Each structure stands twice: as C-alpha cells, then as structure tokens.
Amino acid sequence: MVSLDEVARTAGVSSATASRALSGRGQVSAVAREKVLAAAEQLGYVVSSAASSLASGRSRSIGVITPDLHRWFFNSVLTGISDTLTRSGYDLTLYNVTADPKLRREIFQAFLRRRRVDGVIVIALELDDWEAEQLEQLDLPVIIIGGSQRGIPGMAIDDRAVTRLAAEHLLQLGHRRLGYIGGDQAFDVDFHVPTRRREGFNQALEAWDADPDAALVRAADFTIEGGYEAAKQLLGTPGHSLTGIVAASDEMAIGAILAARDLGLGVPQQLSVVGVDGHELGALFTLTTVDQKPADQGRRAAERILRQVDGEHDRQPTLPYELVVRGSSAAPLIGD
C-alpha cells in the first residue's frame, strides 16, 4: 500500500498539505493541489477510509433521507448532493423513507443512531416532533431541503413566488383568462407546496385586478398524465375562453400541452402554457418554466452541510429560481 507520506515526498509538500489536498478540505494552493493529485495518481494512492476516520474522528459520509427515489425532482437533488460530496471525498448513505410507518421509525430510531454519518440532509420531508427529536439527539449537523422545522435549519425556494412569477409572465403578455393546474389534496403535506403555489397564482391575479375563478382550477398528481387529464377538463368546457394555463409542475404543464394538441389547439398560438420546475423534458416541449434548479439545491445543501461538519455556521438562504422563456408562451391573439 502506498502511504500518504510517500505521496507527500513525491509531490514535494508536507504530509499535512497532502492530506488537505486529497480530502478537498482546508486551504491548499492550486499548484500544490495539482502536484499532490498528480503524485497520488502516479503512485496509485487510494485514501483509506478506515485510516481517515480514525485520524479525523469522522466517517466521511453524509446521510440523505428522501421520501421518493422515483420522481425526477428527488433524483435531480440527489445528483447535486452526490456530485458535491464525491468531489469533497465524502460518501453518500441513502435512507429511503417509504409509506411504511414501521420502516420510517426504524430509520430514525436505529439506522441513523449507528453514527456512520457526519451529517444528515433531509429532502422535502416534513418531520413530526418525535423524528425531529431523534435527529437533534444525534448531535450532528442536519439540513432540511424544503424549509426549517422545529429548530432544524433548512433551505427552500419561495413556493408562492414561483407560481406568482409564472402567472405574472402571462399577465404581462396580455393574458387575462388563466387556468391553473395544481396538486391535489393527497400532495398537500410536507410543507404544503400545492397550497402555497396556488396562493402565489391567486396573488398574481389579484395584483392585476383579475379575480381568481375556482371554475378554472383543476387538481392533479404532478405527473404528465395527471396534467393531461386536468387540462382536458379545463379546455373541454364549452365557452371556457382560456388563453393561458399555469401548472404547478413542469410534468403537469407538459400534459397540458399534449391535451391542447389533441384538442386541436395551437401552443402558443391559441393557448400559452407555463410550468414550474426546470424539468429536463422542458426544452424538448419548448416549455416556458420557472426553474427551481433542483440539482443546484442539492449542491448547495451538500456544501452547507460540509461547512457545518467543519464547524462553520451561516444564515438560512432562500434558494434561487428563474423564469426561462421558451416557445410555449406568447401574447394572446387579438380578439381572444
């Protein structure tokens, strides 16, 4: 086995500098880092996780708790977390919280208490009092993507602001009769995203003196299929006079585009559609969207948890988002 000291001698630096360069933590000049990495590659040096843990008292692993492995949003956040941890020399330990209450309790009561992680990131999962207490008793850094809970720090986008921005985009183009596809009641848990996004949509209409109309609102399940069915209901109503639809997710917005096409409506000539997410399929459907940058959310959460592992503390940020205008939105035709 090649030792750290051999890497340091080959690179012409101290063992401490070599250690910092290989771990990605601490201050090391770019020149020294390149020398150390080149020497490690030349010698075939691999960091011993056991030795590293013994020396630092850390496992060099971050636990990630997520409620869903199959949805695009959670996968994108995980990608951002994983990429950042890997570049910093950390492993990711994944805990998938399913609908099984026994398994969920086991994760918080037993798995995390084995202390094989240096910190925990929770992705968009609302905790009950007992779960929050279990995390606090770990005495480890914890961050929740989605918002702060019970004294545990978090980071989140403004869910009212994103749909407000989506609706304002259409209102500024001249649309006044807007439909809305939001999340149904089953999804109004964990930070109440469906409620907040509908509130943001309503706020935009009220600011433009366009009263929200409950008849122009449909609920769906955040999928393309759900958005398709909801849009067909809205657009299939005789005399609906809609010129635009805001959907609370890109997948539902894509479903709305497909429904409009099947009903013989041109997008954006006869109907403009705007979503929220920044989904990878958005560009394929030329979808105008408010991009919430989920991979960036993961990256920022990972960087923040690593700073906390190092003893640094910072403020709780509001995550960025931006309007991405593509071909699914345009000014309404004169006379619409």
C-alpha positions in Angstrom: 0.0 0.0 0.0 1.3 3.5 -0.9 1.3 5.8 2.1 0.3 9.4 2.4 3.9 10.2 3.3 5.2 8.8 0.0 2.7 10.9 -1.9 3.8 14.0 0.0 7.5 13.3 -0.7 6.9 12.7 -4.4 4.9 16.0 -4.6 7.5 17.9 -2.5 5.0 19.0 0.1 4.3 18.3 3.8 2.1 15.4 4.8 -0.4 17.8 6.2 -0.6 19.7 2.9 -1.0 16.4 1.0 -3.8 15.3 3.4 -5.7 18.6 2.8 -5.3 18.4 -0.9 -6.6 14.9 -1.1 -9.5 15.5 1.2 -10.6 18.6 -0.6 -10.9 20.4 2.8 -8.8 23.2 4.1 -6.6 25.8 2.4 -4.2 24.5 -0.2 -2.8 26.4 -3.2 -3.9 25.3 -6.6 -0.3 24.5 -7.6 0.3 22.3 -4.5 -3.1 20.6 -5.0 -2.2 19.7 -8.6 1.2 18.3 -7.5 -0.4 16.1 -4.8 -3.1 14.8 -7.1 -0.5 14.0 -9.8 1.7 12.2 -7.3 -1.2 10.2 -6.0 -2.2 9.2 -9.5 1.3 8.3 -10.4 1.8 6.1 -7.3 -1.7 4.6 -7.4 -2.5 6.0 -3.9 -6.1 5.5 -2.6 -7.3 7.1 0.6 -8.0 4.6 3.3 -11.5 5.4 4.6 -10.7 3.5 7.9 -7.5 5.3 8.5 -9.1 8.6 7.6 -11.9 8.0 10.0 -9.6 7.0 12.8 -7.4 10.1 12.3 -10.2 12.6 12.0 -13.0 11.0 14.1 -15.3 11.3 11.1 -16.9 8.7 8.9 -16.6 10.9 5.8 -20.2 10.0 4.9 -23.3 12.1 4.8 -26.7 10.6 5.3 -29.5 11.6 3.0 -33.2 11.0 3.8 -35.6 11.1 0.9 -39.3 10.1 0.6 -39.1 9.1 -3.1 -36.5 7.7 -5.4 -38.6 7.5 -8.5 -39.6 11.2 -9.1 -37.5 13.5 -11.2 -37.2 16.2 -8.6 -35.7 13.9 -5.9 -33.3 12.3 -8.4 -32.1 15.7 -9.5 -31.5 16.9 -5.9 -29.7 13.6 -5.2 -27.4 14.1 -8.2 -26.4 17.5 -7.0 -25.7 16.2 -3.5 -23.8 13.2 -4.7 -21.6 15.1 -7.2 -20.6 17.6 -4.5 -19.9 15.0 -1.8 -17.8 12.9 -4.2 -15.7 15.9 -5.2 -15.1 16.6 -1.5 -14.1 13.0 -0.7 -17.3 12.0 1.1 -19.6 9.1 0.6 -23.4 9.3 0.5 -25.5 7.0 2.7 -29.1 6.9 1.4 -32.2 6.3 3.5 -35.4 6.0 1.5 -38.4 6.7 3.7 -41.4 4.8 2.3 -45.0 4.9 3.3 -44.4 2.1 5.7 -44.5 3.7 9.2 -42.5 0.9 10.8 -39.6 1.3 8.4 -39.7 5.1 8.7 -39.5 4.8 12.5 -36.7 2.3 12.2 -34.6 4.7 10.1 -34.9 7.5 12.7 -34.6 5.2 15.7 -31.9 2.8 14.7 -30.2 3.3 11.4 -29.1 6.9 12.0 -28.0 6.1 15.6 -25.3 3.8 14.3 -23.4 7.1 13.7 -21.9 6.1 10.4 -22.5 9.6 9.1 -21.1 13.0 9.9 -24.3 14.9 9.0 -27.8 14.5 7.6 -29.6 16.1 4.7 -33.4 15.6 4.6 -35.0 16.1 1.2 -38.5 17.7 1.2 -39.8 15.6 4.1 -41.9 17.1 6.9 -40.9 15.7 10.2 -43.1 15.0 13.2 -42.0 16.0 16.7 -40.5 12.6 17.5 -38.5 12.4 14.3 -37.1 15.9 14.8 -36.1 15.0 18.4 -34.3 11.9 17.1 -32.3 14.0 14.7 -31.4 16.5 17.4 -30.2 13.8 19.7 -27.7 12.7 17.1 -25.8 15.9 17.9 -24.8 16.1 14.2 -25.4 18.8 11.6 -28.8 18.5 9.9 -30.2 20.5 7.0 -33.7 20.1 5.5 -34.3 20.9 1.9 -37.8 22.4 1.8 -37.7 24.6 4.9 -36.8 24.9 8.5 -38.7 22.7 11.0 -38.8 22.6 14.8 -35.5 24.5 15.1 -33.7 22.4 12.5 -32.2 24.7 9.8 -33.5 24.4 6.3 -33.3 25.9 2.8 -36.1 26.3 0.3 -37.4 28.2 -2.7 -40.4 30.5 -2.2 -43.3 28.3 -3.4 -45.7 31.3 -3.6 -43.2 33.4 -5.6 -42.6 30.8 -8.3 -46.2 30.5 -9.4 -46.7 34.2 -8.9 -43.8 34.8 -11.4 -45.3 32.2 -13.8 -48.7 33.9 -13.8 -47.2 37.4 -14.0 -45.3 36.4 -17.1 -48.6 35.5 -18.9 -50.4 38.6 -17.5 -47.6 40.8 -18.8 -48.1 39.3 -22.2 -51.7 40.4 -22.2 -53.5 37.2 -21.0 -56.4 37.8 -18.5 -58.3 34.5 -18.5 -55.9 32.0 -16.9 -56.5 28.4 -15.8 -54.5 26.7 -13.1 -53.5 23.0 -12.6 -52.2 22.4 -9.1 -51.5 19.5 -6.8 -54.4 17.5 -5.3 -55.1 17.2 -1.6 -53.1 14.0 -1.3 -49.9 16.0 -2.0 -50.7 18.9 0.4 -48.4 17.5 3.1 -44.6 18.2 3.6 -44.5 22.0 3.5 -47.9 22.3 1.8 -46.5 23.0 -1.6 -49.8 22.7 -3.5 -51.5 25.3 -1.3 -48.6 27.7 -1.4 -48.3 27.5 -5.2 -52.0 28.1 -5.7 -51.8 31.1 -3.3 -49.0 32.6 -5.4 -51.0 32.2 -8.6 -54.0 33.9 -6.9 -51.8 36.7 -5.7 -50.7 37.5 -9.2 -54.3 37.6 -10.5 -55.4 39.8 -7.6 -52.5 42.2 -8.2 -53.7 42.6 -11.8 -57.3 43.0 -10.8 -58.2 39.6 -12.3 -60.2 37.7 -9.7 -59.3 34.0 -9.3 -62.1 31.8 -10.7 -62.4 28.4 -8.9 -64.0 27.0 -12.1 -60.7 27.4 -13.9 -58.7 25.4 -11.4 -58.1 21.7 -11.5 -56.0 19.4 -9.2 -53.7 16.6 -10.4 -50.9 14.4 -9.2 -47.8 16.3 -10.5 -47.5 13.8 -13.5 -47.8 14.3 -17.2 -50.8 12.0 -17.2 -52.5 14.0 -14.4 -51.8 17.3 -16.1 -53.2 15.9 -19.4 -56.5 14.9 -17.8 -56.8 18.1 -15.8 -56.1 20.3 -18.9 -58.7 18.3 -21.0 -61.3 19.1 -18.3 -60.4 22.8 -18.4 -60.2 23.1 -22.2 -63.1 20.8 -22.9 -65.6 23.0 -21.1 -67.7 24.9 -23.7 -67.0 28.7 -23.6 -64.0 28.4 -21.3 -62.3 31.3 -23.1 -58.9 30.4 -21.6 -55.8 31.8 -23.3 -53.3 30.5 -20.8 -52.6 27.8 -18.2 -50.2 27.9 -15.3 -49.2 24.4 -13.9 -47.6 23.8 -10.5 -45.1 21.4 -12.1 -43.5 21.0 -15.5 -44.8 17.5 -15.9 -48.3 18.7 -15.5 -47.6 21.6 -17.9 -46.3 19.1 -20.5 -49.5 17.2 -20.0 -51.4 20.4 -20.7 -49.5 20.9 -23.9 -50.3 17.4 -25.1 -54.0 17.9 -24.2 -54.2 21.1 -26.1 -52.7 19.5 -29.2 -55.2 16.6 -29.0 -58.0 19.1 -28.8 -56.7 20.9 -31.9 -55.4 24.0 -30.1 -52.0 25.5 -31.1 -49.5 26.2 -28.4 -48.8 29.1 -28.0 -51.0 30.5 -30.8 -54.2 29.7 -29.1 -53.0 28.6 -25.6 -49.9 29.6 -23.6 -48.6 27.2 -21.0 -46.1 27.8 -18.2 -44.8 25.3 -15.7 -42.6 25.3 -12.6 -39.5 23.1 -12.0 -36.9 23.2 -14.7 -37.6 19.6 -15.8 -35.1 18.1 -18.3 -38.0 17.4 -20.7 -39.0 21.1 -20.7 -36.6 22.0 -23.6 -38.0 19.2 -25.7 -41.5 20.6 -25.4 -40.2 24.2 -25.6 -41.9 24.8 -22.3 -41.7 28.1 -20.6 -41.0 27.4 -16.9 -39.9 28.8 -13.6 -36.7 26.8 -13.0 -36.2 25.9 -9.3 -32.8 24.3 -10.1 -33.1 21.1 -8.1 -29.6 19.8 -8.8 -28.3 23.2 -7.6 -30.5 22.8 -4.4 -28.6 19.5 -3.8 -25.3 21.1 -4.4 -25.9 24.0 -2.1 -27.2 21.7 0.6 -24.2 19.4 0.4 -21.8 22.4 0.5 -23.6 23.8 3.5 -23.6 20.5 5.5 -19.9 20.1 4.8 -19.3 23.6 6.2 -21.3 22.7 9.3 -19.3 19.5 9.7 -16.2 21.8 9.7 -17.8 23.9 12.5 -18.9 26.8 10.3 -22.4 28.2 10.6 -24.2 30.5 8.2 -27.6 32.0 7.6 -30.6 30.1 6.2 -30.8 31.0 2.5 -33.8 31.3 0.2 -32.9 29.2 -2.9 -32.8 30.9 -6.3 -35.2 30.4 -9.2 -35.6 32.0 -12.6 -38.1 32.4 -15.4 -37.0 30.5 -18.5 -39.0 31.7 -21.5 -39.3 29.3 -24.4 -41.9 28.7 -27.1 -45.0 27.7 -25.1 -45.9 31.2 -24.1 -46.7 34.3 -26.3 -49.1 37.2 -26.3 -52.7 36.2 -26.9 -54.1 36.6 -30.4 -56.1 39.8 -30.9 -59.7 39.2 -30.2 -59.1 36.3 -27.8 
